[in-house]
Amino acid sequence: MARRIQRKDLKKPDDFVDVGARILGWVNDHRVTLGIALAGALVLLFGVMLVVHLRRSADVEAWRPLLDAVPVRALPAEASQANPLEMLGRQDPAVWVDAQRIRQVAESGEEEGPRLVAGLALAGELLAQGDGAAAEARYRAYLAADPRQDAAGRLVAQEGLGYALERQNRRTEAAQAFAAIAEIDQGAYKALALYHQGRLAALDGRADEARRLLLEAKGIENPQPRDIGARIEGWLRRTELEGTPVEGPPAATPATPVEGPPAAPPVAEPAPAGAEAVPAAAPVDSVPVAPEAPQADDEPAAP
């Protein structure tokens, strides 16, 4: 039986932030191994972003409408055992957030900050449902606010925009959106940007260009997010084995949810021809063994 965790239950503000940071870090280290889907990753990232905003905000009450919707609001009773983060990872992401509350804030919130963050979370939900156009509008709205280059949401929004455009089969625009990831946080995610560009080149049948981009990404030291190396290797193998236009990677089979198998892993939404599969629910990982076949993309890097 789950018990609710409210802000008041935590001993001090930093406890709240620390819980979110530890959950995301653990998820980042196990997402691929556990088969966590993109939507779930976005849900967790949203929660961590929210606590970061709460920590920095001079007016915490402005964020109160979203506070009850953060991922750490519910913990299973078993979480008090050895590994609470693993127990959290086994839950369906829907247990962690109040989607209706998020939508209400995104559409009619009085404060701009909470409204934009809620809109970003809603964009992830729309993307998982296959509504690329609606997700694109939400991601563009967030980016139009010109968040700092190191802001937690910029990477989520920029990569999400690329996925939303790809979902609509607008690959040229998607490649441009993914390329912009290289400018975030002083180039910390350049490998991720090159990976996406190489993947799209492969899907378009430009095998030589795809290999060049993927090899350049592979050569970057300490690439982020941590699982990007395995994803790059997967696409390199496909291009080298086939040497011809590459079919989109098969829909990810949720082996286990984000960082720990969720109780009932969601079924991946069917992706349009040639597009990466966007699972219907759940987020960043430790360095897993390179998969036999390319995995569905993971969630944006940790804030």
N, C-alpha and C positions, 0 to 999 in steps of 0.2 A: 504494500500500500504506500502510495507516494505522499510525501509531506511537502507543503509549500515552503519555499524559502523567500522571505521578503527582505527588502533592504534593511529593515530594522533588526533582522535576525543576525546580521553580521556585526562583529565587534567594532569595526572602524571602517571608514570609506575605502581604505586601501585593500581591505579584505575582499570587498566586492569586486574591485578591479583585478585583484590577484586571482580570484576564482575564474573569472572569464579568461584571463591570460593563460592560466594553467590548462584550462580545458582546450583552448585553441592550440596551444603548443602540443598537447598530447594528441590531438586530432591530426595536426600537421605531421606528426611522426608515424601515424598508423593508417591514414585515410585510404591509401591505395591498397595496402595489405587487407584492410577490412572491407573494401569495396564500397566506400562512401561515395554518394552521388553528388553532383554539382550543386543541386538545390540545397541539400543538407549542409554543404560547406558554406553556402551563402548565408544560411540561417545562423550558423555558429559565428561567422564573421560579423554578422549584423549585431549579435549580442555583445561581442567584444568591442565593436565600434561604439556601441551605446555606452558601455561602462567607461570607455576612454573619454567620450564626450561629457559624461557625468562628472568625471574627475576634473576636467578642464573648465567646465562651465561655472560661471559665477552665480548662475541662477539654476540650481538643481531642480527646483520646483517646476521649471519650464519643461523638464523632461518627464515629469510625473506620469503623463498619459501613456508613455511608452514603458515605464519602469516595470509594470506588471507583465510585460510581454517578453522580457529578456530571457535567453535560454536557460539561465540557472534558476529559474523560478520554481522548478519542480525536481526533486530528487527522490529516487526510489528508496524505500526503507533499507534495502540491501547496500545502499551507497555508504552506509556507515561501516561497512566491512573493509576488507583489505584495499580495494582499488575503486574508489568512488567515481573516478573519471571513466573507467572502463564500463561501469554500470550505466553511466549517463550515455555512453556511446552506443549502448545496446537498445536505447529507446528510439522510437520513431520520432523524428524531429518535430512532428506535429504536437507532441506532448510538451515541447519546450516553449512554444510561442503561441500567442493568441493572435491568429491571422486576422480575425475580424477587427480587433483593436488596432492592429498595425495599419490596416486599410483605412480605418476611420481617421487616424492621425495623418496618414499620407494624403488623404483627400480633403480634410477640413481642419487640420491642426492649426492653432493660432500662431504658434512660434515657428519661424522658418527652419531653424536647426533641426528640431525633432521631425518636422514635416519632410525635410529632405532625406533624413536618415530612414524614416519609415518608408518613403518612396523607393529608396534603394533596396530595402528588404522586399517590398512588394514587387519590384522589378525581377528579383530572383525567382519569386513564385510564378510570375507570368512567363518567364523564360522556361521554367520547368514544365509549365502547362503547354508549351509550344506556341505561345502568342508572341512571336518575335517583334511585331510592330509595336505592341503596347509596351513590351519590355524596353525596346529601343527608346521610346519616348521618355520613360522613367529614368533610364541611364543618362540620356542627354540632359534632362532637367537637372540632375545632380551635378554633372560636369559643368553645366552652364553657370553654376554658382561659384566656379573657379576655386575648388578646394585646394589647400596647400599640396605641393608635390609629394610630401610625405604623409598626407592625411590617410587615415585608415581606409576611407571609402573610395579614394581615387583609383586604386588598383582594381577594386571590386567593380567599380563602374566602367572603367576603361576596358577590362577584359570582358565584362558582361555585355558591353556595347558590341564588341567584336562577335560574340556568340549570337547576339540578337540579329545582327546583320547577316551572319552566316545562315541562321535559321531561315531567313527570307531569301536565301540563295543569292545574296548580293556580296559575292566573294571579294570583288575588288575593293569595295568599301570596307568589308570586314578586315581585309589585309591591312588597310590603312589604319583602322582602329587598333588592331593588334600591334602594329609597328610603333604606335604612340606609347605603348607600355614601356619601351626602352628609355623614355624620357623621365619616367617616374622615379622619385627618390634617388637622384643622381646615378641613374643607370643600373640600379640594383637588380632590375628584372629584365635585363637585356636578353638573357638566354630564353626567357619565356616568350619575349617578343619574336625572336628569331625562330623559335620552335613553331609558333603559330603561322608565321609567314612560310616556313618550309612545308608545314603540313598542308596549307592551302595550295601551295605550288604543286605538291604531289597530287592533290585531288584534281587539279586542273591539267594534269598530264605533263607538267614541266619537271621531269624527273631530275635532270642535271641541276637546275636551279634549286630544287628541293634539297638535294644532297648537299649542295654548297651551303645553304642556309642552316641545315641541320648540323653539319660538321662544324660550322662556325659557332653555333650554339653549344655544341659538345665541348669545344675548346675553352670555354669560359670557366675560370676558376671560381669555386664556391657559388655556383648558380642558385638562384631562388625562383620558385619555391623548392624545397629539398627533393621532391620527387621528380623534378623536371628531367633529370638525367635518364631515368628509366623510360620516360615518355619519348625522349629524343631517340634513344636506342631502338625503341619499338618501331618508330617510323623509318629510321635508317634501314632496319632489316627489311621492311616492306619494300622500300624503294630499290634496295640492292637485289632482293630476290625476284622482284617482278620486272624492274627496269622499264615499266610502262605505267600508264595512269593508275594511280592507287585508289582503290575503293575506300570509302570511309570506314573507319574502324567499327567493328561490331558493337552493338549496344552493350554497355557494361553490365555484367551479371553481378548484382550486388551480393558479394560473398559475405560481407559483413558490413554493417553500417560504419559511419564515420568513426574512426578510431576504435572501433569495437563494434561487433555486429549488432545492428539494431534489432529489436525484437521482431519486427516484421518489415524487412527491407522493402522499400517501394519499388514498383516496377518502372523501368526506364521508359520514358516517352519515346515513341517512334520518331526518329529524326528524318529530315528531308533527305532526299538522295544526295549522298556524298558528304553530308554534314556530320560533325562529331555528335555522338549520342549525348543527349543531355538528360541524365537520370531525373526522376521525379522527386527525389528528396534528399538530400544530405551532404562536409568539408575537408588539410594540407599534410604532408606525411614524412615519415622517416625514410631513409634511403632504402627502398624495397628492392628486391632482386628484379632485374629488368623483366617485364612481362613477356609472355610468349607472343602476344599481339598487342598493338597499341591500346592503351587504356583510355577511357573517356577522360577528358581534361579535368584537372582538379581546380579546386577552388582557389581563388586569388590568395596571394600570400598574406601572412599574418600582418596586422597593422604594426 
